[in-house]
Amino acid sequence: MRLTYLAYSFSLSVMYFGIVLLLPVFVALYYHENNAALPFLISAASAFLLAATLKKSVKGVEKVKSINDIKKSEGLCVVTFSWLFAGIFAAIPYLFFGITPIDALFEATSGITTTGSTIFTHFEYPNALFFWRSLTQWLGGMGIIVLFIAILPQFAIAGRQMFFAEAPGPTEDKFTPRIKNTAAALWKIYAGLTLLEIVLLKFSGMSGFEAVCNSLSSISGGGLSPNAQSIIGFSNLTLWIITFFMFFAGVSFNLQYRVWTKLNPFILFKNEEFRVYFGIVVILSLALTLSLCINLHYDFFKSLTNAFFGISTLISSTGFCSEDFTKWDYASKIILFASMLCGSCASSAGGGLKVMRWLLIFKIMKIEMIKILHPKAVLDIKINNYSVPRDVLYQTLMFISFYFAILAFSAFLIAIVEKDTVVAITGAVSAVGNIGPGFGAIGPLESFEPLHWITKAIFIIDMYIGRLELIPVLVLFQRDFWSFRR
């Protein structure tokens, strides 16, 4: 890897993240929270200082004018460390409000990775901090690197390696000839949906500030709300609006782009992954509706509303709650836990294992069972009538193996530290899947603050691994990756 390219690319991402850190200053000034502006000014200045230091300390950086020939390993490195330092800089403002360093890093990481777990034990903070908390989720939902590719001319061509490093998936799905145009198109859809949700939530009775923060949190699959009770207490209309946008936060934005450009919603149902995702949401929601009606004696409409909200919030990895589901019956909790394991669609803002990978696994299993009876049969695995390359199948199997290995190892360590298997298992699933709430002591209305610092550190690592979808992180453990030249 070339140090000059790394320093140049990394300094750009840090500098522009510093500019983003200035946005809450305007919110602080608008709400006359002058003291709340200083933490963000200091954080932004720190980012600018690091960017300048990188350019000065690495010889030859000033001669780099473009990075069009950036290598895959260099793209992986820039993405991984850009996310790492974004979390660190995002944590700095929290330190000024009496939050410990490990808790500040936890909250910032939870935001930037769109996990939605919180260490807040009270909500008596300035509006500027709540806005920053929601904004970090919104940036992380589509991806900070994808944003920079869309707006920075320096990444116009070279952005391809970083684009797929930030959001790796079973397929490299790009729908415009230039990766910069793809990134810009994705952000237009993302921003458009956000603005539409803000308007609808304001219409449903939310205050303007709550509508903005909750929209930033829901369309990103984040789930951190400025309200201590999350979405509890809002009208049924508000719940259904948020349910709709959480559902689409878990739908491929590439697919949504095609729908909007052709003005044909039926394109959604021509996509195999969407059909499965839609089917899972409907089936699990109806099963949960039935469970709530029978076991908790809710009326049908209340059951239906809470069921679709609950399934949508967990399968899209958002993590909002319309009710404290830890108080629901055992059958209802099992249904909710199943939705946590499913995950959203590839190329969406949602987390989890992803429906596409489940699809590929079941297709592999089906073909292997056929081969038991017909050993000489030559069978292809197809998604949307296209054959899936064999290397993609191997990568999928590797990803799932590592995914569950990390889940098991994390849960094992947390169980030892916390002496609570419910917190360990559901917490690990929540952190690696970027979902947010778990069960028991880390339920949707509970704080992660009482947990041991070791547990928080494990969750921080898991959240990063889950957001970057393993591959960029696993590459860091390869010796060949760490060979540098100028």
Secondary structure, DSSP 8 states (H G I E B T S, - for coil): -BHHHHHHHHHHHHHHHHHHTTHHHHHHHHTT-HHHHHHHHHHHHHHHHHHHHHHHHSTTGGG----TT--HHHHHHHHHHHHHHHHHHHHHHHHTTT--HHHHHHHHHHHHTT------S---S-HHHHHHHHHHHHHHHH-HHHHHHHH-GGGTTTHHHHHHHHS--SS----SSSHHHHHHHHHHHHHHHHHHHHHHHHHHT--HHHHHHHHHHHHTT----SSTTTTTTS-HHHHHHHHHHHHHHTS-HHHHHHHHHHT-GGGGGGSHHHHHHHHHHHHHHHHHHHHHHHHS---HHHHHHHHHHHHHHHHTT----SS-GGGS-HHHHHHHHHHHHH---TTSS--SS-HHHHHHHHHHHHHHHHHHH-TT-----EETTEE--HHHHHHHHHHHHHHHHHHHHHHHHHHHHH--HHHHHHHHHHHHTT----SGGG-TT--STTS-HHHHHHHHHHHHHHHTTSHHHHHTT-GGGG--B-
